[in-house]
Amino acid sequence: MLDSTVQGNLKGDAAFIELTSPKYKVTSMSVGKKYTTGDKGEVSLIDSFLHEYLYVFYGLVAALIVILAMFGYWVLRRYRLKRTAQNQKQQG
C-alpha cells in the first residue's frame, strides 16, 4: 500500500488493488457526485477561466513580458536618438 506506484495511481473515490508481487495492479474510479462544503465565495469569470485553462494564463504572461520588453526597447531607443541628436548639435 505504501509503494509509490500504488499511491501514484490512486485517483477518485474507490480503488481496487491486486496484491500480486512484485507489481501491484491498481484500478481507481470516481463513484459518486462531488460536493463542496461552505460558501463558494465570489470568483470572477476571468479568474475561473485562467484557472481552468492554465496554458492561456502562461501565454498571456509571456505576451505581457514581450510587450513590456518591446516598450522598454522603444523608450531606450527614443532616448538614445534624442541624446545623440543633442550631441551632434553641440559638436556641429
C-alpha positions in Angstrom: 0.0 0.0 0.0 2.9 2.4 0.6 4.5 1.6 -2.8 4.9 4.7 -4.9 3.3 3.1 -8.0 0.2 2.3 -5.9 -0.1 5.7 -4.4 0.6 7.4 -7.8 -2.3 5.5 -9.4 -4.9 6.2 -6.7 -7.4 8.7 -8.0 -11.1 9.2 -7.3 -13.2 7.7 -4.6 -12.7 4.0 -4.8 -9.7 1.8 -5.7 -9.1 -1.9 -6.3 -5.6 -3.1 -5.7 -4.5 -6.5 -6.8 -1.8 -7.6 -4.3 0.3 -9.6 -6.7 4.1 -9.2 -6.1 6.3 -7.6 -7.3 3.9 -5.2 -9.3 0.6 -4.2 -8.0 -2.3 -3.5 -10.4 -4.4 -0.5 -9.3 -7.8 0.3 -10.7 -9.4 3.5 -9.4 -12.6 5.3 -10.2 -15.0 8.1 -9.1 -18.3 6.5 -8.0 -20.3 9.4 -6.6 -21.2 13.0 -7.0 -18.7 15.7 -5.9 -19.8 18.1 -3.2 -18.2 21.1 -1.6 -18.8 22.5 1.8 -19.0 26.1 2.8 -19.7 29.2 0.9 -18.4 29.2 -2.7 -17.5 32.9 -2.4 -17.2 35.2 -5.4 -15.0 34.1 -8.2 -14.7 36.3 -11.2 -15.1 35.0 -14.7 -11.5 35.9 -15.6 -10.1 34.0 -12.5 -12.2 31.0 -13.3 -11.1 31.0 -16.9 -7.4 31.4 -16.1 -7.5 28.6 -13.6 -9.3 26.3 -15.9 -7.0 27.0 -18.9 -3.6 27.3 -17.4 -1.8 27.4 -20.7 -3.8 30.5 -21.7 -2.6 32.1 -18.5 1.1 31.3 -19.3 0.6 32.6 -22.8 -0.8 35.9 -21.5 2.1 36.2 -19.1 4.6 35.6 -21.9 2.9 38.0 -24.2 2.9 40.7 -21.4 6.6 40.2 -20.9 7.3 40.5 -24.6 5.2 43.7 -24.9 6.9 45.2 -21.9 10.3 44.4 -23.4 9.3 46.0 -26.7 8.1 49.1 -24.9 11.3 49.3 -22.9 13.4 48.9 -26.1 11.3 51.7 -27.8 11.8 54.1 -24.9 15.5 53.4 -24.7 15.9 53.8 -28.4 14.0 57.1 -28.4 16.1 58.4 -25.5 19.3 57.4 -27.3 18.3 59.1 -30.6 17.5 62.3 -28.6 20.8 62.2 -26.8 22.9 61.6 -29.9 21.0 64.3 -31.8 21.8 66.8 -29.0 25.5 65.8 -29.0 25.7 66.3 -32.8 24.1 69.7 -32.5 26.6 70.7 -29.8 29.6 69.5 -31.8 28.4 70.9 -35.1 
